Amino acid sequence: MAKRALVSVSDKTGLTEFVQGLTKAGWEIIATGGTQTMLEKAGIRTTGISQVTGFPEICDGRVKTLHPKVHGALLARRNEPSHLKALEENGIEFIDLVCVNLYPFRETISKDGVTLADAIEKIDIGGPSMLRSAAKNFESVSVVCDPGDYKRVLSEIEQNGDTTLQTRLELSAKAYTHTAQYDACIATYMRQQAGLQEKLFLEFDLKQQLRYGENPHQSAKFYASTEKMPYSLASAEQLQGKEMSYNNIQDANAALNIVRDMKRPFCVALKHMNPCGAAEADTIEQAWQKAYEADKVSIYGGIVAVNRCLTEEIALGMKPIFLEIVMAPEYTEEALAVLSAKKNLRVLRVDMTPTDQTIDQYVSVNGGLLVQHLDTQTEQLTSEMCVTDIKPDEKTLADLQFAWNIVKHVKSNAIVVAQDCRTYGVGAGQMNRVGSAEIALKQATAEGPADHLVLASDGFLPFDDTVEMAAQYGVKAIVQPGGSIRDTDCIKKANEKGIVMLLTGVRHFKH
């Protein structure tokens, strides 16, 4: 008796060739609805599902494969006499292969203006049922849900008359994964519609097995979200260089989060998830030069990201510097030629399309998961935020805005000292704010006093000591959230020292 395959797919990629191969191997083809119509048009003889079940497709196709002559044919154990007897008594013949993929639910709900009624009609019932039945009986039944497996399955059938047991086991696992992902997507959507929040379903695919984690004795993997988005390493294109490591990915992600906040030509150099040099300018070449000059020491072994096409001039400037990673939305051919001389340098092309998309950030803790919206908010500073007697001029306000944009990306307690839209000093991750301020201010004036330094603090100043210290180093303006019980003391001290102070009312801790 000829083997039988049941075919019912939404994604018809490669289907005709696959079914032609099965037919050539002597298999009988059972098909449903639109799949049967397509195959018949291609000249492939098929048997309609209603001919097998003896029951018509009803309810606009909602019910067509939910029938004992389908599921009995799939689930019956071929080495169990009672199962074989039951099939014989009920006139049921084996189905040896199921080729099914499911209604495009995810694609439907991603469209603008989709209604709940639209989404409901794309919830597949019969498809998952057939996949699960076939997958459960993988010892005898092949289940194919991925067009990428067509070639392998056909090859084994042509050589052996059927797939191998190992292949059927792997196909079974893929089928259960397919239905699990499908159901999780539906559950997430329906829970959103119902306003339920006590469950979280996540879906990520293995992108890379990493050599090790944060340290060589730790194992690690990199999983990518199924949802593509700008400023994402998961969808970045690596043009050259060694594989990305765990720490590379962490650092590069931090750099991209800084870049996404900047509108003008911008460059950032980053080490250990903190910016060591950052600058805006009229051209991307000027931004690179200013960022490099901000800290020529710390950039060694670091990461550089720019938000414009990286040119030959920038690449030549990078050539004598040891860098781990370079990231840009695009490169000139000449720039790539220069960078190619540094064989180990990781060069990434990253989608930097501006977006207002809300992004969830996941942080694992022992036995749990923290979820929050990524901090993409950056306040537009105005003179109305000024609380001191002296008001900021246009240049001061621009420098304060730049420093405020950068400080939110520095590990708290964070202080950034800047001038001319360039970092001069960065103080990160100290246990007290005045300690961070001291680091940033000493770095800012290491080569002598600057003319018009400004200072940004990610959290409020708990005492006026930071203002006192800033004055000693020549700082002309400070921006901070405010909210301390000693705000009045800080404002008073700023007025005494002739310093402009802005209070934003918003903090930007980064732990």
PADO-677252 format. One record per residue (C-alpha): residue in one letter; x, y, z. Coordinates in steps of 0.05 Angstrom, whole numbers, plus 5000, padded with zeros to 4 digits. Example, Ala and Ser with C-alpha at 12.3 -4.5 7.8 and 13.67 -1.06 7.14 Angstrom:
<rs>
['A'; [5246; 4910; 5156]];
['S'; [5273; 4979; 5143]];
</rs>
This chain:
<rs>
['M'; [5000; 5000; 5000]];
['A'; [5027; 5069; 4982]];
['K'; [5048; 5115; 5038]];
['R'; [5004; 5176; 5048]];
['A'; [5021; 5248; 5063]];
['L'; [4972; 5300; 5088]];
['V'; [4990; 5371; 5065]];
['S'; [4957; 5434; 5092]];
['V'; [5000; 5497; 5095]];
['S'; [4994; 5572; 5099]];
['D'; [5066; 5585; 5079]];
['K'; [5070; 5552; 5010]];
['T'; [5144; 5566; 4999]];
['G'; [5176; 5507; 4962]];
['L'; [5113; 5465; 4970]];
['T'; [5102; 5447; 4897]];
['E'; [5172; 5418; 4890]];
['F'; [5166; 5381; 4956]];
['V'; [5100; 5348; 4938]];
['Q'; [5125; 5332; 4868]];
['G'; [5182; 5295; 4900]];
['L'; [5135; 5256; 4945]];
['T'; [5091; 5238; 4885]];
['K'; [5151; 5216; 4846]];
['A'; [5170; 5170; 4905]];
['G'; [5100; 5138; 4900]];
['W'; [5066; 5174; 4957]];
['E'; [4992; 5190; 4956]];
['I'; [4977; 5263; 4972]];
['I'; [4918; 5286; 5015]];
['A'; [4907; 5361; 5015]];
['T'; [4859; 5413; 5043]];
['G'; [4826; 5476; 5017]];
['G'; [4874; 5526; 4985]];
['T'; [4932; 5478; 4988]];
['Q'; [4895; 5428; 4945]];
['T'; [4875; 5482; 4895]];
['M'; [4947; 5504; 4888]];
['L'; [4974; 5434; 4879]];
['E'; [4920; 5416; 4828]];
['K'; [4937; 5478; 4788]];
['A'; [5009; 5454; 4787]];
['G'; [4985; 5388; 4757]];
['I'; [4994; 5347; 4820]];
['R'; [4939; 5296; 4833]];
['T'; [4912; 5300; 4904]];
['T'; [4857; 5271; 4947]];
['G'; [4813; 5322; 4983]];
['I'; [4807; 5316; 5058]];
['S'; [4732; 5308; 5053]];
['Q'; [4742; 5245; 5011]];
['V'; [4783; 5216; 5068]];
['T'; [4737; 5235; 5125]];
['G'; [4672; 5227; 5088]];
['F'; [4651; 5294; 5118]];
['P'; [4651; 5362; 5085]];
['E'; [4693; 5422; 5107]];
['I'; [4645; 5465; 5148]];
['C'; [4640; 5531; 5185]];
['D'; [4681; 5568; 5132]];
['G'; [4737; 5518; 5137]];
['R'; [4741; 5521; 5213]];
['V'; [4726; 5447; 5216]];
['K'; [4758; 5401; 5165]];
['T'; [4814; 5358; 5196]];
['L'; [4786; 5347; 5266]];
['H'; [4764; 5276; 5250]];
['P'; [4781; 5205; 5274]];
['K'; [4801; 5186; 5203]];
['V'; [4856; 5239; 5208]];
['H'; [4878; 5233; 5280]];
['G'; [4868; 5158; 5284]];
['A'; [4911; 5151; 5221]];
['L'; [4965; 5193; 5255]];
['L'; [4963; 5168; 5327]];
['A'; [4954; 5093; 5318]];
['R'; [5015; 5055; 5341]];
['R'; [5038; 5010; 5284]];
['N'; [5063; 4955; 5331]];
['E'; [5000; 4953; 5376]];
['P'; [4949; 4900; 5352]];
['S'; [4890; 4934; 5386]];
['H'; [4906; 4999; 5350]];
['L'; [4912; 4963; 5283]];
['K'; [4846; 4927; 5296]];
['A'; [4811; 4993; 5313]];
['L'; [4835; 5024; 5248]];
['E'; [4812; 4964; 5208]];
['E'; [4743; 4962; 5239]];
['N'; [4733; 5036; 5225]];
['G'; [4762; 5037; 5155]];
['I'; [4821; 5082; 5173]];
['E'; [4885; 5081; 5134]];
['F'; [4953; 5105; 5160]];
['I'; [4978; 5175; 5146]];
['D'; [5054; 5171; 5145]];
['L'; [5073; 5244; 5137]];
['V'; [5041; 5310; 5157]];
['C'; [5064; 5374; 5123]];
['V'; [5031; 5431; 5161]];
['N'; [5048; 5502; 5180]];
['L'; [4999; 5548; 5214]];
['Y'; [4956; 5608; 5199]];
['P'; [4997; 5673; 5201]];
['F'; [4974; 5697; 5269]];
['R'; [5036; 5737; 5287]];
['E'; [5037; 5771; 5219]];
['T'; [4963; 5789; 5226]];
['I'; [4968; 5822; 5294]];
['S'; [5030; 5862; 5273]];
['K'; [4990; 5899; 5220]];
['D'; [4963; 5969; 5235]];
['G'; [4889; 5971; 5250]];
['V'; [4880; 5897; 5262]];
['T'; [4817; 5881; 5302]];
['L'; [4805; 5826; 5352]];
['A'; [4758; 5794; 5302]];
['D'; [4813; 5794; 5249]];
['A'; [4861; 5761; 5298]];
['I'; [4812; 5708; 5320]];
['E'; [4803; 5683; 5248]];
['K'; [4878; 5671; 5244]];
['I'; [4878; 5624; 5304]];
['D'; [4892; 5555; 5275]];
['I'; [4857; 5496; 5308]];
['G'; [4864; 5437; 5262]];
['G'; [4936; 5452; 5244]];
['P'; [4966; 5449; 5314]];
['S'; [4924; 5387; 5328]];
['M'; [4953; 5350; 5268]];
['L'; [5023; 5372; 5285]];
['R'; [5017; 5348; 5356]];
['S'; [4986; 5281; 5336]];
['A'; [5040; 5268; 5284]];
['A'; [5095; 5291; 5330]];
['K'; [5071; 5246; 5386]];
['N'; [5075; 5186; 5340]];
['F'; [5143; 5204; 5310]];
['E'; [5165; 5131; 5313]];
['S'; [5121; 5120; 5252]];
['V'; [5101; 5189; 5226]];
['S'; [5143; 5246; 5197]];
['V'; [5118; 5316; 5214]];
['V'; [5144; 5374; 5172]];
['C'; [5127; 5445; 5192]];
['D'; [5188; 5482; 5165]];
['P'; [5199; 5489; 5090]];
['G'; [5273; 5488; 5106]];
['D'; [5266; 5413; 5121]];
['Y'; [5235; 5394; 5054]];
['K'; [5302; 5379; 5020]];
['R'; [5326; 5335; 5077]];
['V'; [5261; 5296; 5082]];
['L'; [5257; 5284; 5007]];
['S'; [5329; 5262; 5004]];
['E'; [5318; 5209; 5057]];
['I'; [5253; 5185; 5025]];
['E'; [5287; 5179; 4958]];
['Q'; [5344; 5139; 4987]];
['N'; [5308; 5096; 5039]];
['G'; [5234; 5100; 5023]];
['D'; [5222; 5139; 5088]];
['T'; [5256; 5185; 5138]];
['T'; [5302; 5157; 5192]];
['L'; [5279; 5151; 5264]];
['Q'; [5329; 5205; 5286]];
['T'; [5302; 5253; 5234]];
['R'; [5231; 5240; 5255]];
['L'; [5250; 5253; 5328]];
['E'; [5282; 5320; 5308]];
['L'; [5222; 5338; 5266]];
['S'; [5177; 5321; 5324]];
['A'; [5215; 5368; 5370]];
['K'; [5211; 5423; 5318]];
['A'; [5136; 5413; 5311]];
['Y'; [5124; 5420; 5385]];
['T'; [5168; 5482; 5385]];
['H'; [5127; 5510; 5328]];
['T'; [5061; 5499; 5364]];
['A'; [5089; 5524; 5430]];
['Q'; [5112; 5589; 5398]];
['Y'; [5046; 5596; 5362]];
['D'; [5005; 5585; 5425]];
['A'; [5050; 5632; 5465]];
['C'; [5039; 5687; 5414]];
['I'; [4964; 5676; 5416]];
['A'; [4963; 5674; 5492]];
['T'; [5004; 5738; 5497]];
['Y'; [4957; 5774; 5449]];
['M'; [4893; 5749; 5481]];
['R'; [4918; 5765; 5551]];
['Q'; [4933; 5836; 5528]];
['Q'; [4863; 5842; 5501]];
['A'; [4835; 5816; 5567]];
['G'; [4880; 5860; 5610]];
['L'; [4916; 5802; 5644]];
['Q'; [4988; 5812; 5666]];
['E'; [5007; 5756; 5713]];
['K'; [5043; 5715; 5659]];
['L'; [5101; 5732; 5613]];
['F'; [5118; 5693; 5550]];
['L'; [5185; 5705; 5517]];
['E'; [5211; 5678; 5452]];
['F'; [5284; 5680; 5433]];
['D'; [5325; 5640; 5383]];
['L'; [5397; 5618; 5394]];
['K'; [5441; 5665; 5353]];
['Q'; [5509; 5646; 5378]];
['Q'; [5543; 5596; 5424]];
['L'; [5594; 5641; 5459]];
['R'; [5664; 5617; 5476]];
['Y'; [5652; 5637; 5548]];
['G'; [5614; 5687; 5590]];
['E'; [5637; 5746; 5631]];
['N'; [5697; 5705; 5652]];
['P'; [5729; 5644; 5620]];
['H'; [5700; 5595; 5671]];
['Q'; [5628; 5616; 5655]];
['S'; [5589; 5586; 5597]];
['A'; [5545; 5632; 5556]];
['K'; [5498; 5637; 5496]];
['F'; [5469; 5695; 5457]];
['Y'; [5395; 5690; 5441]];
['A'; [5360; 5737; 5393]];
['S'; [5289; 5763; 5397]];
['T'; [5242; 5741; 5341]];
['E'; [5222; 5814; 5336]];
['K'; [5272; 5856; 5296]];
['M'; [5285; 5927; 5317]];
['P'; [5334; 5984; 5304]];
['Y'; [5397; 5992; 5347]];
['S'; [5399; 5917; 5358]];
['L'; [5461; 5872; 5356]];
['A'; [5415; 5813; 5345]];
['S'; [5401; 5837; 5274]];
['A'; [5468; 5872; 5261]];
['E'; [5512; 5850; 5204]];
['Q'; [5583; 5833; 5222]];
['L'; [5627; 5852; 5163]];
['Q'; [5694; 5827; 5191]];
['G'; [5732; 5807; 5253]];
['K'; [5730; 5755; 5308]];
['E'; [5666; 5729; 5338]];
['M'; [5631; 5774; 5388]];
['S'; [5642; 5754; 5461]];
['Y'; [5595; 5762; 5520]];
['N'; [5629; 5825; 5543]];
['N'; [5633; 5852; 5472]];
['I'; [5557; 5844; 5465]];
['Q'; [5544; 5879; 5532]];
['D'; [5590; 5937; 5515]];
['A'; [5565; 5944; 5444]];
['N'; [5493; 5945; 5467]];
['A'; [5509; 6001; 5516]];
['A'; [5542; 6041; 5461]];
['L'; [5481; 6033; 5416]];
['N'; [5435; 6057; 5471]];
['I'; [5476; 6121; 5475]];
['V'; [5476; 6130; 5399]];
['R'; [5400; 6123; 5394]];
['D'; [5391; 6185; 5437]];
['M'; [5432; 6231; 5392]];
['K'; [5405; 6268; 5331]];
['R'; [5466; 6307; 5306]];
['P'; [5529; 6274; 5279]];
['F'; [5554; 6237; 5340]];
['C'; [5610; 6190; 5361]];
['V'; [5620; 6152; 5426]];
['A'; [5679; 6112; 5451]];
['L'; [5660; 6063; 5506]];
['K'; [5695; 6018; 5556]];
['H'; [5662; 5971; 5607]];
['M'; [5592; 5997; 5589]];
['N'; [5611; 6069; 5605]];
['P'; [5627; 6124; 5554]];
['C'; [5699; 6146; 5559]];
['G'; [5693; 6197; 5503]];
['A'; [5632; 6225; 5467]];
['A'; [5620; 6284; 5422]];
['E'; [5570; 6318; 5375]];
['A'; [5593; 6362; 5317]];
['D'; [5572; 6389; 5250]];
['T'; [5604; 6330; 5214]];
['I'; [5615; 6258; 5234]];
['E'; [5690; 6266; 5222]];
['Q'; [5692; 6324; 5272]];
['A'; [5651; 6284; 5322]];
['W'; [5700; 6225; 5317]];
['Q'; [5761; 6271; 5328]];
['K'; [5729; 6305; 5388]];
['A'; [5709; 6239; 5419]];
['Y'; [5779; 6211; 5410]];
['E'; [5810; 6273; 5441]];
['A'; [5764; 6268; 5501]];
['D'; [5803; 6208; 5527]];
['K'; [5860; 6182; 5485]];
['V'; [5880; 6132; 5539]];
['S'; [5815; 6097; 5556]];
['I'; [5794; 6087; 5484]];
['Y'; [5849; 6034; 5478]];
['G'; [5814; 5966; 5472]];
['G'; [5746; 6000; 5470]];
['I'; [5686; 6005; 5425]];
['V'; [5670; 6062; 5378]];
['A'; [5600; 6076; 5349]];
['V'; [5579; 6132; 5302]];
['N'; [5509; 6150; 5278]];
['R'; [5529; 6169; 5207]];
['C'; [5565; 6134; 5150]];
['L'; [5636; 6119; 5173]];
['T'; [5685; 6149; 5123]];
['E'; [5757; 6136; 5102]];
['E'; [5780; 6196; 5142]];
['I'; [5752; 6166; 5206]];
['A'; [5779; 6096; 5189]];
['L'; [5848; 6125; 5179]];
['G'; [5843; 6159; 5247]];
['M'; [5824; 6092; 5278]];
['K'; [5880; 6054; 5244]];
['P'; [5935; 6064; 5296]];
['I'; [5888; 6051; 5354]];
['F'; [5872; 5982; 5383]];
['L'; [5796; 5976; 5382]];
['E'; [5751; 5916; 5395]];
['I'; [5690; 5938; 5356]];
['V'; [5668; 5992; 5307]];
['M'; [5594; 6004; 5293]];
['A'; [5560; 6048; 5242]];
['P'; [5496; 6048; 5201]];
['E'; [5539; 6047; 5138]];
['Y'; [5611; 6049; 5113]];
['T'; [5644; 6076; 5051]];
['E'; [5682; 6025; 5010]];
['E'; [5746; 6063; 5024]];
['A'; [5734; 6060; 5099]];
['L'; [5723; 5985; 5096]];
['A'; [5787; 5976; 5057]];
['V'; [5826; 6013; 5112]];
['L'; [5792; 5974; 5168]];
['S'; [5803; 5907; 5134]];
['A'; [5877; 5913; 5150]];
['K'; [5858; 5902; 5223]];
['K'; [5837; 5829; 5215]];
['N'; [5812; 5819; 5287]];
['L'; [5772; 5884; 5290]];
['R'; [5698; 5870; 5293]];
['V'; [5663; 5916; 5243]];
['L'; [5587; 5918; 5249]];
['R'; [5534; 5949; 5205]];
['V'; [5475; 5966; 5251]];
['D'; [5406; 5991; 5233]];
['M'; [5402; 6060; 5265]];
['T'; [5334; 6081; 5239]];
['P'; [5305; 6131; 5288]];
['T'; [5246; 6102; 5326]];
['D'; [5199; 6119; 5383]];
['Q'; [5186; 6045; 5395]];
['T'; [5178; 6025; 5468]];
['I'; [5228; 5971; 5486]];
['D'; [5223; 5924; 5545]];
['Q'; [5288; 5911; 5582]];
['Y'; [5297; 5844; 5617]];
['V'; [5346; 5833; 5675]];
['S'; [5353; 5765; 5707]];
['V'; [5358; 5758; 5783]];
['N'; [5365; 5694; 5821]];
['G'; [5298; 5659; 5812]];
['G'; [5265; 5716; 5775]];
['L'; [5264; 5768; 5721]];
['L'; [5258; 5843; 5724]];
['V'; [5223; 5878; 5666]];
['Q'; [5221; 5952; 5653]];
['H'; [5216; 5999; 5594]];
['L'; [5284; 6019; 5568]];
['D'; [5301; 6090; 5590]];
['T'; [5293; 6125; 5522]];
['Q'; [5266; 6189; 5553]];
['T'; [5311; 6250; 5549]];
['E'; [5285; 6317; 5572]];
['Q'; [5292; 6378; 5529]];
['L'; [5327; 6429; 5573]];
['T'; [5299; 6500; 5574]];
['S'; [5316; 6564; 5609]];
['E'; [5252; 6556; 5649]];
['M'; [5287; 6499; 5687]];
['C'; [5339; 6548; 5714]];
['V'; [5333; 6560; 5789]];
['T'; [5393; 6607; 5799]];
['D'; [5402; 6681; 5790]];
['I'; [5447; 6673; 5730]];
['K'; [5411; 6644; 5669]];
['P'; [5442; 6601; 5615]];
['D'; [5460; 6629; 5547]];
['E'; [5448; 6589; 5483]];
['K'; [5517; 6556; 5483]];
['T'; [5512; 6537; 5557]];
['L'; [5443; 6506; 5546]];
['A'; [5470; 6465; 5487]];
['D'; [5528; 6439; 5528]];
['L'; [5482; 6423; 5586]];
['Q'; [5435; 6385; 5540]];
['F'; [5494; 6345; 5512]];
['A'; [5519; 6328; 5582]];
['W'; [5449; 6310; 5605]];
['N'; [5440; 6263; 5545]];
['I'; [5505; 6227; 5562]];
['V'; [5500; 6223; 5637]];
['K'; [5439; 6178; 5634]];
['H'; [5482; 6124; 5602]];
['V'; [5537; 6126; 5655]];
['K'; [5534; 6078; 5714]];
['S'; [5505; 6112; 5775]];
['N'; [5528; 6151; 5814]];
['A'; [5543; 6187; 5749]];
['I'; [5575; 6254; 5735]];
['V'; [5593; 6280; 5665]];
['V'; [5633; 6343; 5654]];
['A'; [5629; 6372; 5583]];
['Q'; [5645; 6431; 5539]];
['D'; [5631; 6447; 5466]];
['C'; [5586; 6385; 5463]];
['R'; [5644; 6339; 5481]];
['T'; [5658; 6300; 5544]];
['Y'; [5717; 6325; 5585]];
['G'; [5708; 6281; 5645]];
['V'; [5666; 6221; 5665]];
['G'; [5656; 6196; 5736]];
['A'; [5620; 6129; 5741]];
['G'; [5594; 6080; 5792]];
['Q'; [5623; 6109; 5856]];
['M'; [5591; 6097; 5923]];
['N'; [5580; 6172; 5934]];
['R'; [5566; 6227; 5884]];
['V'; [5622; 6273; 5906]];
['G'; [5670; 6216; 5891]];
['S'; [5644; 6212; 5820]];
['A'; [5648; 6287; 5813]];
['E'; [5720; 6288; 5836]];
['I'; [5740; 6236; 5784]];
['A'; [5704; 6273; 5728]];
['L'; [5730; 6341; 5747]];
['K'; [5802; 6320; 5755]];
['Q'; [5799; 6285; 5687]];
['A'; [5767; 6347; 5656]];
['T'; [5823; 6393; 5679]];
['A'; [5882; 6345; 5674]];
['E'; [5912; 6386; 5617]];
['G'; [5896; 6453; 5649]];
['P'; [5833; 6493; 5663]];
['A'; [5778; 6495; 5611]];
['D'; [5739; 6557; 5593]];
['H'; [5666; 6538; 5601]];
['L'; [5656; 6470; 5633]];
['V'; [5586; 6445; 5650]];
['L'; [5568; 6388; 5696]];
['A'; [5510; 6338; 5693]];
['S'; [5489; 6291; 5750]];
['D'; [5442; 6233; 5738]];
['G'; [5412; 6238; 5808]];
['F'; [5401; 6296; 5855]];
['L'; [5459; 6328; 5893]];
['P'; [5448; 6307; 5965]];
['F'; [5494; 6362; 5992]];
['D'; [5524; 6426; 5966]];
['D'; [5594; 6396; 5968]];
['T'; [5591; 6376; 5895]];
['V'; [5573; 6448; 5877]];
['E'; [5631; 6473; 5919]];
['M'; [5679; 6425; 5884]];
['A'; [5651; 6443; 5815]];
['A'; [5665; 6516; 5828]];
['Q'; [5737; 6501; 5848]];
['Y'; [5748; 6468; 5780]];
['G'; [5716; 6525; 5741]];
['V'; [5648; 6495; 5725]];
['K'; [5600; 6548; 5698]];
['A'; [5534; 6509; 5697]];
['I'; [5502; 6447; 5729]];
['V'; [5442; 6405; 5709]];
['Q'; [5412; 6356; 5758]];
['P'; [5344; 6326; 5774]];
['G'; [5333; 6360; 5840]];
['G'; [5287; 6331; 5893]];
['S'; [5336; 6331; 5951]];
['I'; [5315; 6361; 6018]];
['R'; [5378; 6403; 6009]];
['D'; [5361; 6431; 5941]];
['T'; [5357; 6500; 5971]];
['D'; [5429; 6493; 5998]];
['C'; [5454; 6472; 5930]];
['I'; [5419; 6530; 5895]];
['K'; [5445; 6579; 5947]];
['K'; [5516; 6553; 5937]];
['A'; [5509; 6558; 5861]];
['N'; [5487; 6630; 5868]];
['E'; [5546; 6645; 5914]];
['K'; [5594; 6616; 5863]];
['G'; [5562; 6647; 5801]];
['I'; [5541; 6579; 5773]];
['V'; [5479; 6567; 5730]];
['M'; [5436; 6510; 5756]];
['L'; [5379; 6473; 5721]];
['L'; [5332; 6424; 5756]];
['T'; [5299; 6375; 5708]];
['G'; [5253; 6339; 5757]];
['V'; [5272; 6273; 5725]];
['R'; [5329; 6226; 5746]];
['H'; [5365; 6175; 5702]];
['F'; [5397; 6122; 5747]];
['K'; [5433; 6066; 5711]];
['H'; [5452; 6010; 5759]];
</rs>
